[in-house]
Amino acid sequence: MSFTETPHYDGDPVDQVLPMRSLILYGLQHVLVMAASPITAVFLVAQTLGFDTALTVSVISATFLVCGLGSILQSFGPRGFGARLPFIMVPGGAPIAIFLAIALQTDVQTAVGAVLMTSVFYFVALPVFRRLLRYFPPIVVGTMLLLVSVNLVRIYGSTITGKPGSDNFADPLNVGLALATIALTVVFAWGFTGTMRRISVMLGLVAGTVLAAIFGQIDLSGVAGGPLIAVPHLFPFGMPKFDIIAALPLIVFSIISMAEATGQTIATAEIVGRREDARGIVPRTIRGDAVMSLVGGLFGTSLIITSGENVGIVRATNVKSRYVTAMAGVILVLIALFAPVSRLASALPGPVIGGTAVIVFAIIGVIGIDLLRRTDLREHGAMFTLASGLSMGLMPILVPGIYSQFPQWSQMIIGNGLAAGTITAVIVNALFQHVRPVAEPSLQESN
């Protein structure tokens, strides 16, 4: 039997322990699919907040470490923490956007404090979160994702152009590298199938980096220097600051994240043939997300959450063992501790990162639009929910400083487009759907 063959197993396929060579091979495949997510996430934050190389390398190492430990936790699920399913954990796109919005509105220490408070909120809300879900229908979540997308494209456009007024602002070479990265990502997504298509974002990032090297826009001189082993540091930005108002957008997102975790858990349990009631597994998944987000916050990362990206690999390979994702977690931990990998990642050019970011976070907008398609926007409640949410959300995003003369405490909410838009959508939707539902006139009445 070759090492890629799966031996016969009579129990749940998800509990099958494969030969070590197979575990390494399939585990590495999972890592390749998700690797672009932590690298891109950290560099988007680093470019936007102006981290130096040493700090960037430290946060990359910490992110890989927490993702690896989280994948092991979700795969083994000790003491009710973790789903005991083949899950990989990653820094989510929307949490990164909200983390950055908080950091830009206040400072990075407050953003880290928001991560820690949100991690605790997971535990507080878990017993009652199903009741909260009624206030987050597709119209509200879709509105939030659209605002996330627009805000991120605006933010990461500056990593492509540089700061206005600087000597190299909107340098055609930098803009060209970003556009080429976007185009290459699309070409890979179009030209490949299966696993290669799923890593088209990472392939676009690599191809854009090669193109930047051809034009002399990348410096690899620091990759070989420095220590061989990297040890992430606790509180790399200093002690966190706790501001409940600033943390509101991330706390609101955590409810949506719990809903996503519910769907992913039920779907994955069905795919891998887990005989246990999937709904009983959901709280374990969420507790795993909460613990690893808390650990991530201690090391300076945003929320670390369960990803559905790797489920496609499970489908494609028909390898359902949770020990494969546990091995992927071990590989991620080894990558985290091997410093040259982090230093290599820190050498990626800003315009390439920016191009990757723009298309990745534009996809978040597409997801939001897909959610909005499920709602009849001709219905007055849905129409005004979306319109009011976009109005309150887009104004501070597109017109920075619009609330600069307002009291500082109020700016934390209405001056934050994600918070203002999402909270507005929740309130307006509740008014129409829960407080005093407005019955639509029948066709005969309208005539």
C-alpha positions in Angstrom: 0.0 0.0 0.0 1.4 3.4 -0.9 1.6 6.1 1.7 -1.2 8.1 0.1 -3.7 5.2 0.4 -6.1 5.2 3.4 -6.3 1.8 5.2 -9.7 0.3 6.1 -11.2 1.6 9.3 -14.5 0.5 10.9 -15.0 3.5 13.3 -15.9 7.1 12.5 -13.6 8.1 9.7 -12.8 11.3 11.6 -11.1 9.3 14.4 -8.9 7.3 12.1 -5.1 7.6 12.8 -3.2 7.5 9.5 0.4 6.4 9.0 2.9 9.2 9.9 4.0 9.8 6.3 0.4 10.3 5.2 -0.3 12.6 8.2 2.6 14.8 7.2 1.7 14.9 3.5 -2.0 15.7 4.0 -1.2 18.0 6.9 1.2 20.0 4.8 -1.5 20.3 2.1 -3.8 22.0 4.7 -1.0 24.4 5.7 -0.4 25.4 2.1 -4.1 26.2 1.6 -4.3 28.4 4.8 -0.8 29.9 4.9 -1.7 33.0 2.9 -4.3 34.0 5.6 -2.0 34.6 8.6 0.8 36.1 6.4 -1.5 38.5 4.6 -3.3 39.4 7.8 -0.2 40.3 9.7 1.3 42.3 6.9 -1.8 44.3 6.3 -1.8 45.3 10.0 2.0 45.9 9.9 1.9 48.0 6.8 -1.1 50.1 8.0 0.2 50.6 11.6 3.9 51.0 10.6 5.5 48.2 12.5 9.2 47.8 12.2 10.7 44.5 10.9 11.4 43.0 14.3 7.9 43.6 15.5 6.4 42.3 12.3 8.5 39.1 12.5 7.4 38.6 16.1 3.7 39.0 15.3 3.9 36.7 12.3 5.6 34.1 14.5 2.9 34.5 17.2 0.1 34.2 14.6 1.4 31.0 13.2 1.9 29.7 16.7 -1.6 30.4 17.9 -3.1 29.1 14.6 -1.2 25.9 15.1 -2.1 25.4 18.7 -5.7 26.2 17.9 -5.8 23.6 15.1 -4.4 21.0 17.5 -7.0 22.1 20.1 -10.0 21.9 17.7 -8.7 18.5 16.4 -8.3 16.8 19.8 -11.0 18.8 21.8 -9.8 18.1 25.4 -12.2 18.8 28.3 -14.9 20.3 26.1 -12.6 22.8 24.4 -12.5 22.0 20.7 -14.8 20.2 18.3 -12.7 17.0 17.7 -13.2 17.7 14.0 -10.7 18.4 11.2 -10.6 22.2 11.6 -7.8 24.7 10.9 -7.8 28.0 12.8 -6.9 31.3 11.1 -7.1 35.1 11.7 -10.5 36.0 10.1 -10.7 38.7 7.5 -13.5 40.7 9.1 -11.9 40.6 12.6 -8.7 41.9 11.1 -10.6 44.8 9.5 -12.3 45.6 12.8 -9.0 45.3 14.8 -7.4 47.8 12.4 -10.4 50.2 12.6 -10.1 50.2 16.4 -6.3 50.6 16.3 -6.6 53.5 13.8 -9.4 55.1 15.8 -7.5 54.8 19.2 -4.3 52.8 19.4 -3.1 49.2 19.0 -3.1 48.6 22.7 -6.9 49.4 22.8 -7.4 47.0 19.8 -5.7 44.2 21.7 -7.8 45.0 24.7 -10.9 44.7 22.5 -9.7 41.2 21.4 -9.3 40.1 25.0 -12.7 41.5 26.0 -14.4 39.8 23.0 -12.8 36.5 23.9 -14.3 36.7 27.4 -17.7 37.8 25.8 -17.7 34.5 23.8 -18.0 32.6 27.1 -20.6 35.0 28.5 -22.8 34.9 25.4 -22.5 31.2 24.6 -25.5 30.1 26.8 -27.8 32.7 25.2 -26.3 33.4 21.7 -29.1 31.5 19.9 -31.5 34.1 21.1 -29.3 36.9 19.9 -29.1 35.5 16.4 -32.6 36.7 15.5 -31.2 40.2 15.5 -28.5 39.3 12.9 -30.4 38.2 9.8 -28.7 38.2 6.4 -29.7 41.9 5.8 -27.7 43.0 8.9 -24.7 40.7 8.3 -24.6 41.6 4.6 -24.6 45.3 5.5 -21.7 44.8 7.9 -19.6 42.8 5.4 -20.1 45.5 2.7 -18.9 48.2 5.1 -15.9 46.0 6.1 -15.1 45.6 2.4 -15.3 49.3 1.5 -13.4 50.3 4.6 -10.6 47.8 3.9 -10.2 48.8 0.3 -9.8 52.4 1.4 -7.3 51.5 4.1 -5.1 49.2 2.1 -5.2 51.4 -1.0 -2.7 53.5 1.0 -0.3 50.6 1.2 -0.2 50.7 -2.6 0.1 54.5 -3.1 1.9 55.5 0.0 1.0 58.6 2.0 -0.3 61.7 0.1 2.3 64.3 -0.2 5.2 61.9 0.0 7.8 61.8 -2.8 6.7 58.5 -4.2 3.0 58.9 -3.7 1.1 56.9 -6.3 4.3 55.7 -8.0 3.3 54.0 -11.2 5.6 51.1 -10.5 4.0 50.4 -7.1 0.5 50.8 -8.5 1.4 48.5 -11.4 2.7 45.8 -9.0 -0.5 45.9 -7.1 -2.6 45.7 -10.2 -0.4 42.9 -11.5 -0.9 41.0 -8.3 -4.6 41.3 -8.5 -4.6 40.2 -12.2 -2.3 37.2 -11.4 -4.6 36.1 -8.6 -7.6 36.2 -10.9 -5.7 34.3 -13.6 -4.7 31.5 -11.1 -8.3 31.3 -9.8 -9.5 31.0 -13.5 -6.8 28.6 -14.8 -6.4 26.2 -11.9 -8.8 23.7 -10.3 -9.0 21.9 -7.0 -6.4 22.6 -4.4 -4.4 25.0 -6.7 -7.5 27.1 -7.2 -8.0 27.3 -3.4 -4.5 28.7 -2.9 -4.8 31.2 -5.8 -4.5 34.1 -3.4 -1.2 32.8 -2.1 0.0 32.0 -5.6 -0.9 35.6 -6.6 1.1 36.9 -3.6 4.1 34.8 -4.6 3.9 35.7 -8.3 3.6 39.4 -7.4 6.6 39.1 -5.1 8.7 37.5 -7.9 7.6 40.3 -10.2 8.7 42.9 -7.6 12.0 41.1 -7.3 12.5 41.4 -11.1 12.0 45.2 -10.8 14.3 45.4 -7.8 11.6 46.2 -5.3 12.4 43.6 -2.7 15.2 43.3 -0.2 16.1 39.8 1.0 19.3 40.8 2.7 17.9 40.4 6.2 16.4 37.0 5.8 19.6 35.0 6.5 20.7 37.2 9.4 19.4 37.0 12.9 18.5 34.1 15.2 17.4 30.7 13.8 14.6 30.3 16.5 11.8 32.8 17.0 10.0 33.0 20.4 6.9 35.1 20.3 6.6 37.7 23.1 3.6 38.4 25.3 2.1 41.8 24.9 4.4 42.9 22.0 2.7 46.3 22.0 2.8 46.9 25.7 -0.1 46.3 28.2 -3.5 46.4 26.6 -6.1 49.1 27.2 -9.7 48.2 27.9 -12.4 50.4 26.3 -15.8 48.8 26.1 -17.1 51.4 23.6 -14.1 50.9 21.3 -14.5 47.1 21.5 -18.2 47.2 20.5 -17.7 46.4 16.8 -15.6 43.3 17.6 -18.0 42.2 20.3 -20.9 42.5 17.8 -18.9 40.5 15.3 -18.4 37.7 17.8 -22.1 36.9 17.7 -21.8 36.6 13.9 -18.7 34.5 14.3 -20.6 32.1 16.6 -23.3 31.8 14.0 -20.7 31.0 11.4 -19.0 28.5 13.7 -22.4 26.8 14.2 -22.9 26.3 10.4 -19.3 25.2 9.8 -19.5 22.7 12.6 -22.8 21.1 11.5 -21.6 21.0 7.9 -18.2 19.5 8.7 -19.6 16.9 11.1 -21.8 15.8 8.3 -19.0 15.7 5.7 -16.7 13.6 7.9 -19.5 11.3 9.1 -19.3 12.2 12.8 -22.1 10.1 14.4 -22.4 12.4 17.4 -25.2 15.0 17.3 -23.5 18.0 15.6 -25.5 20.6 17.6 -23.8 19.2 20.7 -20.4 19.8 19.2 -21.1 23.5 18.5 -20.4 24.8 22.0 -17.1 23.0 22.0 -16.1 24.7 18.7 -17.0 28.1 20.1 -15.1 27.5 23.4 -12.1 26.6 21.3 -12.4 29.8 19.3 -12.7 31.8 22.5 -9.7 30.2 24.2 -7.4 30.7 21.2 -8.6 34.2 20.6 -7.7 34.9 24.2 -4.3 33.4 23.7 -3.9 35.3 20.5 -4.7 38.6 22.2 -2.0 37.9 24.7 0.5 37.6 21.8 -0.9 40.7 19.9 -3.0 39.0 17.3 -6.6 39.6 16.3 -9.4 37.0 16.9 -8.3 33.5 15.8 -11.3 31.6 14.6 -12.3 28.3 13.0 -11.9 28.3 9.3 -14.0 26.5 6.7 -11.3 26.9 4.1 -9.8 23.5 4.7 -13.2 21.7 4.4 -12.7 21.7 0.6 -9.6 19.7 1.0 -11.4 17.1 3.1 -14.0 16.9 0.3 -11.4 16.7 -2.5 -9.1 14.1 -0.8 -11.8 12.2 1.1 -9.3 12.1 4.0 -11.5 12.9 7.0 -9.2 12.2 9.9 -8.8 14.9 12.5 -5.3 13.7 13.1 -4.4 15.3 9.8 -5.3 18.8 10.9 -3.6 18.1 14.2 -0.5 17.4 12.2 -1.1 20.6 10.3 -1.1 22.4 13.6 2.2 20.9 14.5 3.7 22.0 11.2 2.3 25.6 11.9 4.0 25.6 15.3 7.3 24.6 13.8 7.0 27.3 11.2 6.3 29.8 14.0 9.5 28.9 15.8 11.7 28.9 12.6 12.7 32.6 12.4 13.9 32.7 8.8 10.4 31.9 7.5 9.0 34.9 9.4 11.8 37.2 8.2 11.2 36.1 4.6 7.5 36.9 5.0 8.5 40.4 6.4 10.4 41.2 3.2 7.3 41.1 1.1 6.8 44.5 -0.7 3.9 46.7 0.4 2.3 47.1 -3.1 2.1 43.4 -3.5 0.5 43.0 0.0 -1.8 45.9 -0.8 -2.9 44.3 -4.1 -3.6 41.0 -2.4 -5.5 42.8 0.4 -7.7 44.7 -2.0 -8.9 41.6 -3.8 -9.2 39.5 -0.6 -11.3 42.1 1.1 -13.3 42.9 -2.0 -14.4 39.2 -1.8 -15.8 40.0 1.7 -18.0 42.6 -0.1 -19.1 39.9 -2.6 -20.0 37.6 0.3 -22.0 40.5 1.8 -23.8 41.0 -1.6 -24.6 37.3 -1.7 -26.2 37.5 1.7 -28.2 40.5 0.7 -29.5 38.6 -2.4 -31.4 36.3 0.1 -33.4 39.3 1.2 -36.3 40.9 -0.7 -34.9 44.5 -0.8 -38.3 45.7 -2.2 -39.7 45.1 1.2 -39.7 48.4 3.1 -38.0 47.1 6.3 -35.1 45.5 4.4 -34.7 48.5 2.2 -34.5 51.0 5.0 -32.3 48.7 7.1 -29.7 48.5 4.3 -30.0 52.2 3.4 -29.7 53.5 7.0 -26.9 51.1 7.7 -24.9 52.1 4.7 -25.7 55.8 5.3 -24.3 55.7 8.9 -21.5 53.4 8.0 -20.2 55.0 4.7 -20.2 58.6 6.0 -17.2 58.2 8.4 -15.5 55.8 6.0 -15.7 58.1 2.9 -15.6 61.5 4.7 -13.0 61.2 7.4 -13.4 63.7 10.2 -17.1 64.2 9.7 -17.7 63.8 13.4 -14.4 65.5 14.5 -16.3 68.2 16.4 -18.4 65.8 18.3 -17.6 64.6 21.9 -14.8 62.1 22.0 -16.9 59.4 23.5 -19.4 59.6 20.7 -16.8 59.5 18.0 -15.9 56.0 19.1 -19.3 54.8 17.9 -20.6 57.1 15.2 -17.1 57.9 13.9 -16.4 54.2 13.4 -18.1 53.3 10.2 -18.3 49.6 11.0 -19.8 50.1 14.4 -22.1 52.9 13.3 -23.4 51.0 10.3 -23.8 47.7 12.0 -25.5 49.0 15.1 -27.8 51.1 12.9 -28.8 48.1 10.8 -29.5 46.0 14.0 -31.7 48.7 15.5 -33.6 49.6 12.3 -34.2 45.9 11.4 -35.4 45.3 15.0 -37.8 48.2 14.7 -39.3 46.8 11.5 -39.2 43.1 12.4 -39.5 42.8 16.2 -40.8 45.9 17.9 -43.6 47.0 15.6 -43.6 44.9 12.4 -45.1 46.7 9.5 -47.4 44.5 7.4 -46.9 45.0 3.7 -50.0 46.0 1.8 -51.5 43.3 -0.3 -51.7 43.6 -4.0 -55.4 44.4 -3.8 -54.8 47.1 -1.2 -52.0 48.7 -3.2 -54.3 48.9 -6.2 
